[in-house]
Amino acid sequence: MNKKFFNFSRRLFLMGIFSGFLGLTLFSSKKVFAASDASKDDWKLTKEEWRKRLNPAAYKVLREEGTERPFSSLLNDEKRQGTFHCAGCDLPLFSSTAKFDSGTGWPSFWEPLPNAIQTKTDFKLIVPRTEYHCQGCGGHQGHVFDDGPKPTGKRYCNNGVALTFRVN
């Protein structure tokens, strides 16, 4: 093979890789719906108002799309009958009947309550994942995967700090 052709092809290949990463970086920082642009006017709070309302760990997850450490939430082991609510706005998100032990270290559910969440594509780890947020306040909850149990086959992997629990 011609060395000049090989260098040209390698250069194009590397430029393509760089352009791809640059594009992912630029587009992944643009949110389809930002947490501060929630659908309800009541939840259009400033960053300072959210910081006053939430503890630092909940703020990092709900407002900055962070992730808590696995096995750090007491809700991971919650087995009582009840409802899991958004820690940001108290919207009911999941029934305890849809909770299961995924072994991942985060509370996991096979189905959200109706009209409880919104989804978007997340490229933070380069591979696209489906991220979900509270329908009420736009707070980040976690990611949904296709390796859950029947009947949906979904695993809504939730940050425990983004939830509260109420016994029925």
N, C-alpha and C positions, 0 to 999 in steps of 0.2 A: 504494500500500500504506500502511496506517496506520502512522505513525511509532512509536506506542506498541507495536504488535505487533512491528515490526522490532527495537526495542530489547530487548524481552522475548525474542525468538527468538535474538538475538545473545548475550544474557546466558546463556541456556540452553546455547547452542552452546559458548561459552567455558567455562562450568562443566563441561560434558561433557568437553571436551578436558582441562581441568585434572584432573578426576577420573580420566580414563583414564591420564594420565601418573603421577598419584599411585598408582593401582592397580598400574601396571607397575613403578614404583619399589619399592613394598612387596613385591609378589610376586616380583620378580626377585631381591631380596636373600634370599629364602627359598629354600634349596637343596633340590632333590628328594632328593639324597643329598649330604651334605657330605663333603669330602675327609677330614676328621678322623673321620668315621663310616664308615670303610671296612668292607667285609663281613667281613674277617678280623680277629680280635682281635689278631693279631700286629702289625697296622699301625695300631693306635690309639695313635699317638705324640702327645706334647704338641707345641705349636708350637716350644718350645725344642729338643726332641729332633729335630724335622724340620729346624730351622735348623742344628743340628750335623751332620746327615747330608748335607744338600744345600748346594751353593754358592748364593750370593744370587740369581743369575739363575734357577737351577732351582727354588729355593724360591718365587720370585715367580710362576712359571708353574704349577708343580705344586700348590702349596698355596693360592695366592691368585688362581688363574685368570687370570693375566696373559698377555701375548702378547709374544714376542720380536720384534725388528725383522726384517723380511723380508731375505733374502739374508745373514743373519748366521751361519747354522749351516753348518759343514763337512759335516754329514750331508745337506744339500740336494744336494750333488754326489756323494754316495756311490753307487758303481755295482757294488761287489763283491757276490758271492753271500753272503748271511748273513741274520741276524735282528735286527730292531730291538726293543729291550727298554725297558721303563719305567725311567727314571733313578731313580725313587723306590724301587721294590721288585724290579726286575730281572725282572718278568714279561714273557715274549715277547709282543709286540703285533702285529708285522707281519713278513711275509717280504719279502725283497728282490725276489722275483718279482712282488709286487703294487705295487712302487714305480714311479712315473712322474714325468716332468718336467712339472709343471703350469704353470710359468712364473710362479708366484705368489711365489716366494722362500722357501717353506717345504717341507720334505719332504712329499710327497703319495703316498697309497696308494689303490688302488681297492678294497681289501678288508682287514679286520683278520683276525688268526688267530681260530679259534673260542674263544669264552668269554673274550676278551681285554679287551673294553671294555663300559662302560655308557653310555647316553646320557640327556640331559635337554634341555629347552627352555631356551634362553638369550634373555633380552629386553634385554641390556645396550645394544644398539644400536637399541632399540625394535622393530625388525623381528625376529620370532622366528627363531632359528637353532638347529640341533641341535648341542649341545656333547657331547663325549665324554670320558670319564675311564677310567683304568686300572681294570680289574675287581679287581685285587689290593689296591691301596692307596688307590684313589679319587683319585689324582693327575690333575689336568687335563692333557689332551694337546692338544686343539684342537677344530675344528669339522668337521662333515661336510656336504658340498654335493652337489647332484644334477647336477653338470656334469663328472663324471669319464668316463673311457673305458669301453669294454665290457670285461668282460661285465657289470659291476654298474651302470655309469653314475654311480658315487659317487666323490667326492674327499674322502678323509680328510686334511685339511690339518693337519699336526702341527707343533708347536713342536719344533725340533731339540734344544733344551736339555732337553726332557722325555724324550729318548731316549738310549740308548746303542746301539752297534752291535757285533755279534760276527760275525766271518767264520765260515762253515760249514766 
